[in-house]
């Protein structure tokens, strides 16, 4: 009789905790997120002409010279693979990392031979997740000349576009100013149609 009573209490406790932690807590958190942060709770999806084209939280692999390029991605199989989010785990003293950085610098120089400016570090080093959607303002401005020539636009208009899409530091003190590459490229397409 004692074992039966203990078993019934245990199963009842399992049911109560499952309802509390598995159902009610989940519904409460989802409700609060949808109420106060609906965009973030739904993946920060970016729409273009009514169609979802990506998330402001996940980078995309732009390779056309007429677009701004994001940070390199070290994810497995292909760049920005959300199923294999990871960095290369190469240290700054690694010979493989140094070779990868040199190859990326050469690639950027070949894509824009007249650009003698120093290459911003974020354009040649992958982020820890391999999914970084942002680049530095310097990274965007470094590419403005190449993008302007490829699209037949004035470089000044692209510098203004970068300034309009620059996001400030978090709470004004944390991190660096940054530019979301997908949002910038969508604005670039809109600018080209004007």
Secondary structure, DSSP 8 states (H G I E B T S, - for coil): -HHHHHHHHHHHHHHHHIIIIIIIHHHHHHHHHHHH-HHHHTT-EEEETTEEEEETTS-----STTS--------SSSTT-GGG-------TT-HHHHHHHHHHHHHHHHHTTT--S---GGGTS--SSS---EEEHHHHHHHHHHHHHHHT--HHHHHHHHHHTEE--BTTTBS--EEEHHHHHHHHHHHHH-
